[in-house]
Amino acid sequence: MTKATQQSPSIGTRAMLINLSVGYWGGKTGDERMIDDITKVHHNERDAVDAKKILINPAALNAVKAVRSRARAYYFTKTSPWIDGGTRVLASAFYFEVMEKLREFGTEYEQAVHDHVIKNYAALKGEARKRLGSLYNDADYPAPALLKNKYSWSLSVLPVPDAGDWRVDLGSKTNTEIQKQIAEQVKDACAVVTRDLWNRLHKVVAKMSERLHETDGAARQSMIDGIKECCDILPAMNVAGDAKLDAMVAEVKDKLTKIPAVTLRDDGKLAKVARDAADDLLAKMAGYVGGK
């Protein structure tokens, strides 16, 4: 169970809400005829089968998927979850960096779509006509003019809700109730954000602990670098102002990132000190991690 998190009164000045939406057409579609044919052959119940056709060569989409994956990984690294699944919290300290990087990803995504899908669409359909045989149906394919819209890229930014900004006049009692609901929702959302940061810190420390407890017990520099990177980014992402999280980040950085991995591999005593420190830190974090 996660311990209660104090809401910072300045959350609205330290963070904003961001939503990245990346449209993607995967080149697949269901086919009722295929399901009918399978059902006739195997005598299965019709809803026991979900058959899809691969409309274009999957390799044509690899470059597009790669850009989308890198963009989403960056987006999730630099932001924390909010109340709903799509919206994320972006610390104001990262605004310019993140917006510039996501715009770059957007440009790269658009270019990959053009180079690997739009430009070759007619050829991809011609190849599919041969590969699918009688399963080919031109109606399965978006019109060329509409295809680009299938690969949309949308980025929106909104302020964090503030009960004090509620201005709709619904009567003093109703307004008070709504303001209270907003305040509670923001408080709950801040707890979600903070728990996400605790979980991130716990994950990198646990990874190092597990490695040091293995038979060979050889530390890896990538693990130490991962902890340092996490410790460098979390203070700015701590938009709810959890002082205990800041203190734990400082302690983790002090105890686990100052000795190079090669030194830990060569010095068994130092490796044991690091292992014990990691275990102690995990125990201290136990009450702050978990949950959704």
ABEGO torsion letter per residue (X at the ends): XBBBBBBBAAAAAABBBBBBBBBBBAGBBBBAAAAAAAAAAAGBBAAABBBBBBABBAAAAAAAAAAAAAAAAAAAAABBBBABAABBBBBAAAAAAAAAAAAAAAAAAAAAAAAAAAAAAAAAAAAAAAAAEAABBAAABBBAAAAAAABBBBBBBBBBBBAAABABBAEAAAAAAAAAAAAAAAAAAAAAAAAAAAAAAAAAAAAAAAAAABAAGBBBAAAAAAAAAAAAAAAAABAAGBAAAAAAAAAAAAAAAABBAAAAAABAAAAAAAAAAAAAAAAAAAAABEEX
